[in-house]
Amino acid sequence: MSPAPLDLPLAAWPDWFAARGGRPFHGRSAARWLFRRGARSWEEMSDLPAGLRRRLAAAGPPLTSVVEREAAAGDGARKLLLRFPDGAAVECVWMPGSRGRTLCLSTQVGCPIRCRFCASGADGLERNLAAGEILEQALQVRARGSFERLVVMGMGDPGLNLEATLAALDTLLDPAGGGLSARRVTVSTVGPRGALERLAAWGRPVTLALSLHAPDDELRAELVPGGRRPVAELLAEADALFAAHGREYTVEYVLLAGVNDRPEQAEALARLLRGRRCHANLIPYNPVPGLGYRRPVPAEQRAFAARLRRAGISVTLRRSLGRAAEAACGQLRRRTLPC
Ligand code: SF4
C-alpha cells in the first residue's frame, strides 16, 4: 500500500504531521519538498526537525515505489516502470512537446477494458491504484525534472477508478501541491457509465479525451469490448460535459490499418462529430508485437485526416513519440511480466 500522507488530501497533512510529533506547518513544508523540489526521502527535507525526520524515516519512506526500469527514446520521451511493494508494476511516460513537457499517468494495474490493440488490456485488470500510487508516478518523474502538462492516459481507464484519480488530481491541481492548472490536464476515458457525469460534478475544467476508435457501435464493441456503449450516447454525455465546463473535448481515434481507417469510416466519423464542440485526435497506431494490428502508412493517415477536415472537423494527426521507449501503453510492463 502507498504510505500516508500521499493518500490523504493536502488539507489533512498538517494533522498527519502533528500526530507524529511535528507542527502543522511541517505538512506544507513536506508538500513543497515532494511536489516542487523533487525530494524522495524524509532525510532530504532539511527544514523539518531532525528528530521528526528520523521518526518518519523509521516508519517508512514517503514513496514506496521503486523505479525498476527506465527507457529513453531518441525523440526525448522517457518511460518509467514503477514497482510497488506488493509487486504491482505500472508505467508512466514523460514526453517533450512544443508546449512543454507532458507526463502521462496510469490509474490501474493492467486494464479491464481490453482494447484489442492495446498491450495494457491484453492481460486484464490486476488492481486499481490508490490515489497515493497515482501521485507517486508524478513524484518519481518530478525527482528527474519538471513537467507542465498532465494526461491521464496511461494504463487503465480513470473512469473505472474515478475516486482515486480525482483525489490525486485534486492534489496535483492544488497550489500547495503540484500547482498545475486544470486547463493543462487531460483525462482520457472510454466513458464507462456514470463517469462523465461524475467528472462534470467534480467541476474542475480539465479536458476530456473520449476514446472512441470507431465510428459505429459494432466496430467499437469489437475494438473496445469493455467500453461497449452506444457511440451516440457517449457523445451526448461528452456534449453535456462541455456544457458544464465550457471545455472543448477531444475524440481519440487510434488509426489501425485496414480496420478503422477506410474512407467511408472517415465520412461516418465526420457525420458523428459535425456540429459538436470537439476536436478529433488521430493517433497512428504504435504496433504491439503479437496483437496483429498495423499502423497505416503516412499517406493513408493524411488522407483520413483530410477527409475529416474537408467535412469541417478540427483535426490533429498526432506525431507518435516514444516508439523506441516502447511508449505504446503497457509494453514496458508487459515485457517484465512472467509469461
Ligand atoms: S487503450 Fe486504454 S482503455 Fe483500452 S485497454 Fe489500453 S489502457 Fe485500457
Boltz pocket constraint, residues with backbone or C-beta under 6 A from the ligand:
constraints:
  - pocket:
      binder: B
      contacts: [[A, 110], [A, 111], [A, 112], [A, 113], [A, 114], [A, 115], [A, 118], [A, 119], [A, 120], [A, 121], [A, 122], [A, 153], [A, 154], [A, 155], [A, 156], [A, 157], [A, 190], [A, 329]]
      max_distance: 6.0
